[in-house]
């Protein structure tokens, strides 16, 4: 491990269960804390898993948001920011639930996944973004098509901090994000699931040179992905120690403190909660955690 990467802050972690896959996959807060403790992750921004239960509609969304809020209340030093989830098919009821979870539960915005939630990152999200814009917060957006859609949101809502999830999953996707979002002051890019090994024409170092070292964030996409691959990519990269430390944790700390100015990064990794059953928390099927 690089000495400069002695701590990580994860901006893209999910709690809950995705049921819309042939084999459901998920994690609770205790399991993620155990993973954090064995991967040098000191803190995280958490949100519900996409594709979670929806048999009861917005009631299920509310329960997923409450789970995030309870994890943040139980572990405020580890989970300083929690985001809710939105389903545009809930329409006004979904907007009301977002406002409730921000006002009553202290969540700071939302995460959404257009593929699993059946929308296209267009005007259908405006009512939800209006809530975040009014109350102040951030949004973690998975892409659907071109990132120009996120850039349009950022222009319309300059007071919202946007994180583009999985900004580097392909050379073409990374180029699109750099082109449309690279100069927006209120957009950050997470590198969850960035493939490895790096190529000379498509590298973490090149991404930082194009968008600036203060805009790139470590993200795990837990519970889906063995994110230690991304950690190794950061640590083995030709980045300077300063740049590597900023990607691993420093940029995320700065972003979190925009909303939680008194929060301090814990000096040591998380530990598994007392009574956690343990087991092999890193079993994978290919690159996917199981």
C-alpha positions as CSV (number, residue, x, y, z in Angstrom):
1,X,0.0,0.0,0.0
2,X,1.2,3.5,-0.8
3,X,1.8,5.5,2.4
4,X,-0.2,8.3,0.8
5,X,-3.2,6.0,0.5
6,X,-3.5,5.0,4.1
7,X,-7.2,5.9,4.1
8,X,-10.1,5.8,1.7
9,X,-13.5,7.5,1.6
10,X,-16.1,5.8,-0.5
11,X,-18.6,8.1,-2.2
12,X,-20.6,5.3,-3.9
13,X,-21.7,2.6,-1.5
14,X,-25.1,0.9,-1.3
15,X,-27.0,-0.7,1.6
16,X,-30.0,-3.0,0.9
17,X,-30.8,-5.7,-1.6
18,X,-31.2,-5.6,-5.3
19,X,-33.9,-8.1,-6.2
20,X,-34.2,-7.4,-9.9
21,X,-31.3,-9.7,-10.7
22,X,-31.5,-13.5,-11.2
23,X,-29.6,-13.9,-7.9
24,X,-30.4,-11.1,-5.5
25,X,-27.4,-9.3,-4.1
26,X,-27.0,-6.9,-1.2
27,X,-25.4,-6.0,2.1
28,X,-26.5,-4.5,5.4
29,X,-24.6,-1.8,7.2
30,X,-22.9,-4.3,9.4
31,X,-21.5,-6.3,6.5
32,X,-20.3,-3.1,4.8
33,X,-18.6,-2.0,8.0
34,X,-16.8,-5.3,8.0
35,X,-15.7,-4.8,4.4
36,X,-14.6,-1.3,5.2
37,X,-12.5,-2.6,8.1
38,X,-10.5,-5.0,5.9
39,X,-10.0,-2.6,3.0
40,X,-8.9,0.6,4.7
41,X,-12.1,2.5,4.0
42,X,-12.5,5.0,6.9
43,X,-15.9,6.5,5.9
44,X,-18.5,6.5,3.1
45,X,-21.5,8.2,1.5
46,X,-24.2,5.6,1.5
47,X,-27.5,5.1,-0.4
48,X,-30.0,2.3,-1.0
49,X,-29.3,-0.4,-3.6
50,X,-31.1,0.2,-6.9
51,X,-33.6,-2.4,-8.0
52,X,-34.8,-3.0,-4.5
53,X,-38.2,-4.3,-3.5
54,X,-41.1,-2.3,-4.9
55,X,-44.2,-4.5,-4.4
56,X,-45.6,-1.8,-2.1
57,X,-44.4,1.1,-4.2
58,X,-43.4,4.2,-2.3
59,X,-43.8,2.4,1.1
60,X,-40.8,0.2,0.1
61,X,-38.8,3.3,-1.0
62,X,-39.5,4.9,2.4
63,X,-38.3,1.8,4.2
64,X,-35.1,1.8,2.1
65,X,-34.5,5.4,2.9
66,X,-35.1,4.8,6.6
67,X,-32.5,2.0,6.6
68,X,-29.9,4.5,5.3
69,X,-30.9,7.1,7.9
70,X,-30.6,4.6,10.7
71,X,-27.1,3.6,9.6
72,X,-26.1,7.2,9.5
73,X,-27.5,7.9,13.0
74,X,-25.8,4.7,14.4
75,X,-22.4,5.4,12.8
76,X,-22.2,9.2,12.1
77,X,-18.4,9.2,11.9
78,X,-18.4,6.4,9.3
79,X,-21.5,7.4,7.4
80,X,-21.5,11.3,7.5
81,X,-23.8,11.5,4.5
82,X,-26.7,9.4,3.5
83,X,-28.7,9.7,0.3
84,X,-32.2,8.5,-0.4
85,X,-33.4,6.7,-3.5
86,X,-36.1,8.0,-6.0
87,X,-38.4,6.1,-8.4
88,X,-39.9,8.5,-10.9
89,X,-42.8,6.1,-11.4
90,X,-44.0,7.1,-7.9
91,X,-44.6,10.6,-9.3
92,X,-45.8,13.1,-6.6
93,X,-45.7,10.5,-3.9
94,X,-42.1,9.9,-4.7
95,X,-41.3,13.6,-4.5
96,X,-43.0,13.9,-1.2
97,X,-41.0,10.9,0.2
98,X,-37.8,12.5,-0.9
99,X,-38.7,15.7,0.9
100,X,-39.7,13.7,4.0
101,X,-36.5,11.8,4.2
102,X,-34.4,14.9,3.8
103,X,-36.4,17.0,6.3
104,X,-37.2,14.3,8.9
105,X,-34.4,11.7,8.5
106,X,-31.5,14.0,7.7
107,X,-30.7,12.5,4.3
108,X,-28.9,14.9,2.0
109,X,-30.2,14.2,-1.5
110,X,-30.7,11.1,-3.6
111,X,-29.2,8.4,-5.8
112,X,-30.9,7.1,-8.8
113,X,-30.3,4.4,-11.4
114,X,-32.1,5.1,-14.7
115,X,-31.8,1.6,-16.0
116,X,-33.2,-0.2,-13.0
117,X,-35.7,2.5,-12.3
118,X,-36.9,2.9,-15.8
119,X,-36.2,6.5,-16.7
120,X,-33.8,8.5,-18.9
121,X,-32.3,11.3,-16.8
122,X,-34.4,14.0,-18.4
123,X,-37.2,16.3,-17.3
124,X,-38.8,13.6,-15.2
125,X,-36.2,14.2,-12.5
126,X,-36.8,17.9,-12.3
127,X,-39.4,17.7,-9.4
128,X,-36.9,15.6,-7.3
129,X,-34.0,18.0,-8.1
130,X,-36.2,20.9,-7.1
131,X,-36.4,19.4,-3.6
132,X,-32.7,18.9,-3.3
133,X,-32.1,22.4,-4.7
134,X,-34.4,23.9,-2.1
135,X,-33.1,22.0,0.9
136,X,-29.4,21.8,-0.2
137,X,-27.6,18.6,-1.0
138,X,-26.1,16.3,-3.5
139,X,-27.1,13.7,-6.1
140,X,-25.3,10.5,-7.2
141,X,-26.4,9.8,-10.7
142,X,-25.8,6.7,-12.7
143,X,-25.6,7.4,-16.4
144,X,-28.2,6.6,-19.1
145,X,-26.8,7.6,-22.5
146,X,-24.7,10.7,-22.7
147,X,-23.5,12.6,-19.7
148,X,-24.7,15.8,-21.4
149,X,-27.9,15.1,-19.4
150,X,-26.1,15.5,-16.1
151,X,-24.3,18.6,-17.4
152,X,-27.7,20.1,-18.2
153,X,-28.9,19.4,-14.6
154,X,-25.7,20.9,-13.2
155,X,-26.4,24.1,-15.2
156,X,-30.0,24.3,-14.2
157,X,-29.2,23.5,-10.5
158,X,-25.8,25.1,-9.7
159,X,-26.4,24.7,-6.0
160,X,-26.5,20.9,-6.1
161,X,-23.3,18.8,-5.9
162,X,-23.6,16.1,-8.6
163,X,-21.5,12.9,-8.6
164,X,-21.4,11.0,-11.9
165,X,-21.2,7.3,-10.9
166,X,-19.0,5.0,-12.9
167,X,-17.4,7.8,-14.9
168,X,-14.7,5.6,-16.3
169,X,-16.2,2.2,-17.2
170,X,-15.2,2.5,-20.8
171,X,-12.9,4.7,-22.9
172,X,-15.9,6.0,-24.8
173,X,-17.9,6.7,-21.6
174,X,-14.9,8.5,-20.0
175,X,-14.4,10.7,-23.1
176,X,-18.1,11.6,-23.0
177,X,-18.0,12.6,-19.4
178,X,-14.8,14.7,-19.8
179,X,-16.4,16.4,-22.8
180,X,-19.7,17.3,-21.2
181,X,-18.9,17.5,-17.5
182,X,-15.2,18.2,-17.3
183,X,-15.5,21.9,-16.7
184,X,-18.6,22.0,-14.5
185,X,-17.7,23.2,-11.1
186,X,-20.5,21.3,-9.4
187,X,-19.9,17.9,-10.9
188,X,-17.5,15.3,-9.4
189,X,-16.6,11.9,-11.1
190,X,-16.3,8.6,-9.2
191,X,-14.2,5.8,-10.7
192,X,-16.3,2.8,-9.3
193,X,-15.7,-0.2,-11.4
194,X,-12.9,1.4,-13.5
195,X,-11.4,-1.6,-15.4
196,X,-7.8,-2.7,-15.0
197,X,-5.1,-2.9,-16.1
198,X,-4.8,0.7,-17.4
199,X,-3.9,1.5,-21.0
200,X,-1.6,4.3,-21.9
201,X,-4.3,6.0,-23.9
202,X,-6.9,5.7,-21.1
203,X,-5.6,6.0,-17.6
204,X,-6.4,7.5,-14.2
205,X,-3.5,9.9,-14.6
206,X,-4.9,11.1,-18.0
207,X,-8.4,11.6,-16.5
208,X,-7.0,13.7,-13.7
209,X,-4.9,15.8,-16.2
210,X,-8.1,16.5,-18.1
211,X,-10.6,17.4,-15.3
212,X,-8.3,18.3,-12.5
213,X,-7.1,16.3,-9.4
214,X,-9.8,17.8,-7.2
215,X,-12.7,16.3,-9.1
216,X,-12.0,12.6,-9.1
217,X,-13.3,10.4,-6.3
218,X,-12.9,6.8,-5.1
219,X,-16.1,4.8,-5.3
220,X,-16.7,1.1,-4.5
221,X,-20.1,0.3,-5.9
222,X,-20.4,-2.1,-2.9
223,X,-22.1,-4.6,-2.6
224,X,-21.7,-5.5,-6.3
225,X,-18.0,-5.2,-7.0
226,X,-14.7,-6.2,-5.4
227,X,-13.6,-2.6,-5.1
228,X,-10.1,-3.5,-3.9
229,X,-9.2,-3.7,-7.6
230,X,-9.9,0.0,-7.9
231,X,-7.8,0.6,-4.8
232,X,-4.9,-1.2,-6.3
233,X,-5.3,0.8,-9.5
234,X,-4.9,4.0,-7.5
235,X,-2.0,2.7,-5.5
236,X,-0.1,1.3,-8.5
237,X,-0.8,4.3,-10.8
238,X,1.9,6.8,-11.7
239,X,0.0,9.5,-9.9
240,X,2.0,11.6,-7.4
241,X,1.5,10.8,-3.8
242,X,-0.5,14.0,-3.4
243,X,-2.8,13.1,-6.3
244,X,-3.3,9.5,-5.1
245,X,-4.2,10.7,-1.6
246,X,-6.7,13.2,-3.0
247,X,-8.5,10.5,-5.1
248,X,-8.4,8.0,-2.3
249,X,-9.9,10.3,0.4
250,X,-9.0,14.0,0.2
251,X,-11.4,15.1,-2.4
252,X,-14.3,13.2,-0.8
253,X,-13.4,14.8,2.6
254,X,-13.6,18.2,1.0
255,X,-16.9,17.5,-0.6
256,X,-18.4,16.0,2.6
257,X,-17.4,19.1,4.6
258,X,-19.3,21.4,2.3
259,X,-22.4,19.9,3.9
260,X,-21.0,18.7,7.3
261,X,-18.3,21.2,8.2
262,X,-17.6,19.8,11.6
263,X,-17.2,16.2,10.5
264,X,-13.7,14.7,10.8
265,X,-12.3,11.7,9.0
266,X,-11.8,8.9,11.5
267,X,-8.1,8.1,11.9
268,X,-8.5,4.3,11.7
269,X,-10.6,2.0,9.5
270,X,-14.1,0.8,10.5
271,X,-14.4,-2.3,12.5
272,X,-17.0,-5.0,12.2
273,X,-19.9,-4.4,14.7
274,X,-19.9,-6.6,17.8
275,X,-21.7,-9.8,17.0
276,X,-21.2,-9.6,13.3
277,X,-21.2,-13.3,12.0
278,X,-18.3,-12.8,9.7
279,X,-17.6,-15.4,7.1
280,X,-15.9,-14.7,3.8
281,X,-17.0,-11.2,2.9
282,X,-15.0,-11.1,-0.3
283,X,-16.3,-14.2,-2.1
284,X,-16.8,-13.3,-5.7
285,X,-18.3,-14.6,-8.9
286,X,-15.9,-13.1,-11.4
287,X,-15.7,-9.5,-10.4
288,X,-19.0,-9.5,-8.6
289,X,-19.3,-9.9,-4.8
290,X,-21.7,-12.6,-3.7
